[in-house]
Amino acid sequence: MTAFVSAAPVTGVGPPVGAWPGLPRRGGAVAARRPRPCPARCLSHVSVSQPVGPPPTLLAWTPVAGRNSRPTIEHTRITDTSVLYHTKASIYSPYFRSAFVARPYVPIRSRPSALSAWAQPPTTPTKNLLCLATDAGATAFRYEHVEQWLAASMADLADEAVIARRIRSPRVTPTSARRLGRAVAAVADGAPWVAERVEVAFVGCLAKFAADPALAAALVATAAGPAGPRRLVGASLREREWGVGLSMDDPGVEDPASWQGDNLLGVVLERVREVLLAQGAA
């Protein structure tokens, strides 16, 4: 049983959620990516101002196609066992614009308690979890999307203060934030980020969903599957770190044994859902 999330059209499209494609080069220099017009067939994207509620009821749909067929244009697909998401229009994407306020991230090793927010019981109040993982003495920033939080935290971990300020600028786009984060990754030691990335993503996603009751209700509603809580799956062919490395149309996208990626963001979202459920979010 499968449902599609219908939505209002948008005027342009960005890269799929979690995709970090190589940048085009001209004469050895990195060139800016030009925006591409939205194809006429692209009609099913969420408007940021559109209320987001629990998963929709079953709608008519076309059976999942094979690997070589035209990709689906839906950004979120809900089945009996999974929630498949891709593109910035899905509320589960780090590119989705949903503002929240948070103080800079503090690495686990640098916290007075040396405790992980992820490892705390899900009944721990959200405010306490966020305080545990952020710098209480620092200025709080407004983040427009989780991608901005991830990139800024990566820059902080690498002591790249100049890039961190650029990432935290008010009008930075998700694509720009990711490119700046990649610039940090290209020159910095990656070990600190690899050690902290799941905790960083957990804190950012928790802050995002806690700040918007409608988004929190939609995430919590995905737990009520016929076979138990649905699995959150980043269905991006090019993303093997935060997603599963398979497209939404791949026959194996719902089978963990077939995945080509780690689906770290999906795991993080499931943990956030567990926390919200334990605290009565609805």
SULKA-V191183 format. One line per field, one symbol per residue. phi: phi as a letter, one per 40 degrees, with the letter a starting at -180 (. if undefined). psi: psi as a letter, one per 40 degrees, with the letter a starting at -180 (. if undefined). Layout:
phi = ???
psi = ???
This chain:
phi = .bbbccaccbcabbcddgcbccccbbggccbccccbccccccbbbcccccdbbcdcccbcacddccccccccbccabbbcbabcbagccccccccccacabacdcbddcccdcfbccdccdcccdddcccccbbcccbccbcbcacdcccccccccccfccccccccccdbccdccccccccccccbbcccdcccbdccdcccccccccccbdccccccccccccdbhdcccbccbccbbccbbgbccccccccbdcccbacfcccccccccccccccbgca
psi = hiiihiiiiieiiaiihehgiiiiihfeihiihiihihidegegihhdehihaiiiihiiihihiadeihiieiehhhadeihhiiieeheeieehhhiihiiiihiddeidefihddeiieehidddddddeihdeihiihheiddddddddddddefgdddddddeidehidddddddddddddeihedddddeddddddddddddddehdddddddddedgideahihhhgghdehedeaeeiidehdedehddeieiefdddddddddddddddefh.
